[in-house]
């Protein structure tokens, strides 16, 4: 009989005066927690056993081979959570004691014995309970072996004074053949034989003391970042539009030079018209125009997408990160840098159709599952056994925020929803196994770790369901309520009714919960989520065309005859002055407005004409406010452990003040229109970024919504005037006749 008690010529006998000792641990020498099972001796007699921190010692068994069959559910649930031991000579030379630590628990954590810990830390020899929070415990810096071997060196003798011997086994060795079939190949029975001495043939026998070391599993967490862009926001179309504007710069400079020193509101069309207007705007009746996706800068959604870790593992190799960007509502799914195909009525106006909110959720599922093949290929070279958890960080802006919230609900529908069946099917196709007992309804296996939302505006109108306006909380099948038990953290930055009050842009609030944070901020819708150009978006100096805001705030039409024009003109001017007064009362600068009244052509053969009066806002607006709110969202997400990095891949420097990252930098100083001292905007952005990174939400909320901020942002032309007198963007008024924004609470 060999050293391990195995003789290929040994004949099983009927004597029942034999015994066995079993200690079952993982590679880190950690015990299992009350896993029940059956020990079967050579004659088939069955004995109930429990794996815990006590040795299993049985007397009166038959001599010969021993078989173990554990309860598959509890065994696999625990075994698949145990990771392989990886030797690291630089790891854990000391341990800082935390609440709940004891010297015994510290020893177990590092696969050491209490005696070894006490030998290295003699101050605790007399009373190990003296350890307190904040103490630094010295670890065995001479130990470079495996935890199981370290323990065996301390406790080499077992039952009946026999030597203990280490045996390496797989989880499948301790299951019935049927229960082991579904395991990854390297964890099936007899796959660890080669890890033992040559004379061990894979079977336990009686009259031996075994320390069974179960091979660790390498299941990992898949952590996905999903980024839903806003209505009419499309990164690829915006990149194309920027190329067109850059090519127009020299021509624009030549035309603009004709303005001389005129104030911005007196500039002519040559200075504010875009090249090939139809590429940047959709024109409706009466010259009303709506910006296309090509006219926008990249949004905060795209910029956060760039900062999310993508297709890489965390340092411990336990989490794999992958991110997906989903183009905005009303724009195509193409990734070609070109003007996007756009659904102006169905998608952008109503939130429906092939590019609508629900359709974009379907697109996100398709995009994500299509990447599982690539993810699987990366796993194969690392002996990864499969997936033990799926985590998602979901970001969205505008209707994209509505899509993000709807996606979360679709995900949490579990096996009855659209996401899980598609995900599971694709995993099976690509040989990506889910850990045994994977339960989509439990945060242990599936969790939304963060929802980052910019100014949710669902604004769904479905004529087929007799819903004729987006100005209500009837959003069809789109679900906006989030379950605080399944969403770990949520942050919603929403535009104040003082600065965003369009009729068709009602706000969809976040439901209240301790782990949900809704922060109201000053700015128009896209000042919050991004899309307005900053001067830093372009390399060209003083390119002001993208910063010009020209809005028709009010138009009045009146018929008159040849003798009545002056009277009618005066009436129109008085009416427009009243409109201007409302604007000024809202905080806008009176000097940025123009009132004009023009005669129209004669009508037919009579002397009737039409007078057209217009109140026009024309000014330069810095598009940097969204970059401040980008910092707020980034910092809060980082404080809540979202895997973001603000280090640029271009030059390995932080992006916020990095001249190579023109989508992130802000001006240090911004001058006002009233000749007041410049605003130290860069310093403000830095302060709010640090406050956000510290997760100081209460202070941040108070700070951002102070009247001082509103006054400053208005005075320095940082807030865009999003409303006008058109169909799409006309303002909403409350029962007192004041501009106001409708806000809706979500329903479950």
Secondary structure, DSSP 8 states (H G I E B T S, - for coil): --TTS--TT--------EEEEEEEEETT--B-SSEEEEEE-TT--EEEEEESSS-EEEEEE-SSEEEEEE-HHHHHHHHTT-------TTS-SEEE--TT--HHHHHHHTT--HHHHHHH-GGGSS-GGG--TT-EEE--TT--S-HHHHHHHH--B-GGG-BEEEEEE-GGGGS-HHHHTTS-GGGSTTTTGGGS-TT--S-EESS-EEEEEE----EEEEEEEEEE--TT--HHHHHHHHHHHHHHHHHHHHHHGGGTT--GGG--HHHH--TTHHHHEEE-GGG-EEE-GGGS--BHHHHHHHHB--SEE-TTS-EEEEEEEE--TTB----SSS---B-IIIIIITS-STTSHHHHHHHHHHHHHHTHHHHHHHHHTTT--EEEEEEEEEEEETHHHHHHHHHHHHHHTGGGSSHHHHHHHHHHHTT--B-TT--TTSTTTEEEEEEEEES-------GGGT---SSSS--TT------TTTBS-EEEEEE-TTT--BTT--EE-----TTEEEEEESS-HHHHHB-S--GGG-SSTT--GGGEEEEEEEEEEEEE-TTTHHHHHHHHHHHHHHHHHHHHHTT--GGGEEEEEEE----TTSS-EEEEEEEEEEEE----HHHHHHHHHHHHHHHTT--B--B-TTTSSBGGG-TT-TTT---S-B--TTS---B-HHHHHHHHHHHHHTT-HHHHHHHHT-HHHHHHHHHTT-S-----SSTTT-B-B-TTS-B---EE----
